[in-house]
Amino acid sequence: MEKKKFYITTPIYYPSDKLHIGHTYCTVATDAMARYKRLAGYDVMFLTGTDEHGQKIETKAKEAGVTPKEFVDKIVEGPQGVKDLWKLMNISNDRFIRTTDDYHVAAVQKIFKKMYDKGDIYKGSYKGKYCTPCESFWTESQLVDGCCPDCGRPVVDAEEEAYFFRLSKYADKVRDLLENTDFLQPRSRVNEMVKNFIDPGLEDLCVSRTSFTWGIPVDFDPGHVVYVWVDALFNYTTALGFLNDQYDDYDKYWPADVHFVGKEIVRFHSIIWPAMLMSMEMPLPKHVFGHGWLLLDGGKMSKSKGNVVDPYILAEKFGVDALRFFLMRTFPFGSDGNFSNELLIQTINTDLANDLGNLLSRTTAMVGKYFGGQLPAGCKTWENPEPFDTDLIAMASALRDAYESQMEAYAPHNALAEVFKVIQRANKYIDETAPWALAKDMDANGKRLAHVLYNLLEATRICGILLSPFMPESMDKLFVQIGASADVRTWDSAAVWGALSETAAVTKGENLFPRIDMDKAIAELEAAAEAAKKASLPAIEVEPQLTEQVNFDTFCKSDFRAVKVKACENVKKSEKLLKFTLDDGTGTDRQILSGIAKYYKPEELVGKTLVAIVNLPPRKMMGQESCGMLISAVHTEKGEEKLHLLMVDDAIPAGAKLC
Ligand code: MSP
């Protein structure tokens, strides 16, 4: 019989920085889901990848002095890059797409043209706000206090020629999809989308840009690049071979069964994405699931805030499986959760070291000690079961179905909770049956003891199967210890109590989840985070501080003032000098010459508020008078001298005294 198909995706990641634990969360969840479906007999396609275009990448590459492609190559393919991280985390994706891949680029161009030919994409003009120094367009709502959200400077009204997608045309259909189907989950996200975006009225979406070049060119209109979200969303179809010859699985796997995405990108996936698919007359994905965020101290992790948690450090310290497990067990998938190292260690100690680890090690140790590692034939059955025998067997036998319904509802945390109820039940069973007491009289109780231990092995096996999508490597080791052969590690066998051979060879192996010393581990983690922070800083040398003291009155004689740059130009015949015309608050322009032409272009400095000493005697440089000195910071970085003019808040008026 042909297997049922299951196509699942993660968002494709922006390779603008190293990925953190929040990104890892989503990919591990998708991986656990994909592995569960494979276990349950599905033909699974699991796609992940990277979303490599856009202004942010272009800017970052420029700052790094490399091309955008070189920049993303390093973060995607380089050491500790995206691919490395997924390998480390044992992610079983079947495919990896990069939006810079040629086949994707060509397919997106065809898609854009198709929507244009249909009349769903049209040319118009984009009215917005423009930040001249940043060369960025912003919408009114993106501004922060009316200024550029990137640099905080004033913006001006601007208009840019652009293509638009007729999103408004699909508003009713999208509303119907959200309100009347189970397309978007969890349900609470539907209300958010409808209230915030559909009710106020969907406007047509600007889908091309001309203010930067790092994007997929609109092939019929040079100068325009495709809006990065249009480019990115179609990855889910081009990676299967839609409008390209690279792959041939589109008919087989599309539509996707589910896109797992973080909550801030639900809008793109549940409004824009279905509308574009409707325009393209393509089937819609069956579900979009918007998961919550991992927070740190209640706030979102971000590189710019410097509060990201490095999955490499955690995986190395606690093991990949323990980390995967923690992420899925602790945080309800649809809600936000607060990450902390303490919580991670506590979860490992409670669930893995105490509950699962103890069950496994006590059971295998007792089979070894009392039966030499092999139970006798006939141990599976017992004529007059005690209530706790029946209870354990009933719970373990029903576990697979309970787990399945939670996994099908995209609630991996609840599926794991079901498994741990059985593990806890089994540990209680050890206390209730007191095998060590039975072992005191093997002649009288040997058969009963063997039955008790068989029940424990069997409960462990069933739990092991259902934990394997979350901790694949550790569960393989667990199966070896309890002697479970391949045929009793399967999904079908997870619903069959008694599938384990009575005489399976049991070995007490390594401790799979050693207990962690909380205080020691926390101290080590903090030291590692500190070291990583230091290592990521550029190697900077600064001049040693002077030890000779200066008299306070002497210091006060230097008159530091805020000055505003009215004009700035290169001094003719000088490679070094810039000539500044400054407003120093006196009403008369002040001229200062400064040897910083190597570091700044004159036009970059106009409008800036700088700091100058204004009571130095005038001096002549290249025949021109300089009245004062601008203050800058200097240091050496990787052998190269760097200089930054001291710039102060533009709110400080020209002439303000600095003291
Ligand atoms: N490139 C887009 C996705 C395009 S999909 C067609 C993008 N990339 S991203 O790298 O910024 O984020 C990728 C995913 O990581 C998002 O789903 C985002 O929600 C998730 N996470 C980033 N930080 C997170 C947390 N702190 N916690 C949980 N997930 C978070 O968006």
Boltz pocket constraint, residues with backbone or C-beta under 6 A from the ligand:
constraints:
  - pocket:
      binder: B
      contacts: [[A, 10], [A, 11], [A, 12], [A, 13], [A, 14], [A, 15], [A, 21], [A, 22], [A, 23], [A, 25], [A, 26], [A, 51], [A, 229], [A, 232], [A, 233], [A, 235], [A, 260], [A, 261], [A, 262], [A, 263], [A, 264], [A, 265], [A, 292], [A, 293], [A, 294], [A, 295], [A, 300], [A, 301]]
      max_distance: 6.0
